[in-house]
Amino acid sequence: MVYLVDAYDKERFAESKKELHALLLDDSLTTVPFLILGNKIDIPYTASEEELRYHMGLSNFTTGKGKVSLRESNIRPLEVFMCSIVRKMGYGDGFKWMSQYMK
């Protein structure tokens, strides 16, 4: 699952958090890896990765950006990557991270 957040539109973080957590709690998605992309890092005053994690309620729930083996742990892969779709940067790292969990 790829979840794209407008990291510049801080007024909608609460709404985005609510939608994200509804997906995370969906029983049919319990084993699905989640890639959260914080978009628009090319715009000044966009939320930092730490700020986005905080407002999305993910500060202690991400699993790591490297090659993290989660097979034995039964933990859903979940990570945040900051990106700029317009400048074509950042999201590639996120998709590479996610590809290690694809069957």
C-alpha positions as CSV (number, residue, x, y, z in Angstrom):
1,M,0.0,0.0,0.0
2,V,1.3,3.4,-0.9
3,Y,-0.2,6.3,1.1
4,L,0.7,9.8,-0.2
5,V,0.5,12.7,2.2
6,D,0.7,16.4,1.2
7,A,3.5,17.3,3.7
8,Y,2.9,21.0,2.9
9,D,-0.8,21.1,3.8
10,K,-0.5,20.8,7.6
11,E,-4.1,21.8,8.2
12,R,-5.2,18.5,6.7
13,F,-2.8,16.3,8.7
14,A,-5.6,15.3,11.1
15,E,-7.8,14.2,8.2
16,S,-4.9,12.3,6.6
17,K,-4.1,10.6,9.9
18,K,-7.7,9.4,10.3
19,E,-7.7,7.9,6.8
20,L,-4.3,6.3,7.3
21,H,-5.2,4.7,10.6
22,A,-8.5,3.4,9.1
23,L,-6.5,1.6,6.5
24,L,-4.0,0.3,9.1
25,L,-6.8,-1.1,11.1
26,D,-8.5,-2.8,8.2
27,D,-8.4,-6.6,8.8
28,S,-7.9,-7.3,5.1
29,L,-4.7,-5.3,5.1
30,T,-3.0,-6.6,8.2
31,T,-0.1,-8.2,6.3
32,V,0.2,-5.6,3.6
33,P,3.4,-3.4,3.7
34,F,2.7,0.3,4.0
35,L,4.9,3.0,2.3
36,I,3.9,6.5,3.5
37,L,5.2,9.2,1.1
38,G,5.4,12.7,2.4
39,N,5.2,14.8,-0.8
40,K,6.2,18.3,-1.7
41,I,9.6,18.5,0.0
42,D,10.5,21.0,-2.8
43,I,8.3,23.6,-1.2
44,P,9.7,25.8,1.7
45,Y,8.1,25.2,5.1
46,T,6.9,21.7,4.3
47,A,6.8,19.4,7.3
48,S,10.0,17.5,8.1
49,E,9.9,13.7,8.2
50,E,9.9,13.8,12.0
51,E,7.0,16.3,12.1
52,L,5.1,14.2,9.6
53,R,5.7,11.0,11.6
54,Y,4.4,12.8,14.8
55,H,1.3,14.2,13.2
56,M,0.5,10.8,11.5
57,G,0.9,9.0,14.8
58,L,3.8,6.9,13.5
59,S,6.7,8.1,15.7
60,N,7.2,4.6,17.3
61,F,5.6,2.4,14.7
62,T,7.9,2.4,11.6
63,T,10.1,-0.6,11.0
64,G,13.3,0.9,9.5
65,K,14.6,2.0,6.1
66,G,17.3,-0.6,5.6
67,K,17.0,-4.2,4.8
68,V,15.0,-5.3,7.8
69,S,13.9,-8.9,8.0
70,L,10.4,-9.0,9.5
71,R,9.5,-12.6,8.5
72,E,9.8,-14.1,11.9
73,S,8.5,-11.1,13.8
74,N,5.0,-11.0,12.1
75,I,5.3,-7.2,12.1
76,R,3.8,-5.3,9.2
77,P,6.5,-3.3,7.2
78,L,5.7,0.4,7.6
79,E,8.0,3.3,6.8
80,V,7.9,7.0,5.9
81,F,9.9,8.5,3.0
82,M,9.9,12.1,2.1
83,C,9.7,13.0,-1.6
84,S,8.9,15.4,-4.4
85,I,6.9,14.0,-7.2
86,V,7.4,17.2,-9.2
87,R,11.2,17.0,-8.8
88,K,11.2,13.2,-9.2
89,M,13.1,12.6,-5.9
90,G,12.7,10.5,-2.8
91,Y,10.0,8.2,-3.8
92,G,12.4,5.8,-5.6
93,D,14.0,5.0,-2.2
94,G,10.6,4.3,-0.8
95,F,9.7,1.9,-3.6
96,K,13.0,0.1,-3.3
97,W,12.4,-0.3,0.4
98,M,8.9,-1.6,-0.3
99,S,10.1,-4.1,-3.0
100,Q,11.9,-6.2,-0.4
101,Y,8.6,-7.1,1.2
102,M,6.7,-7.9,-2.0
103,K,6.0,-11.6,-2.7
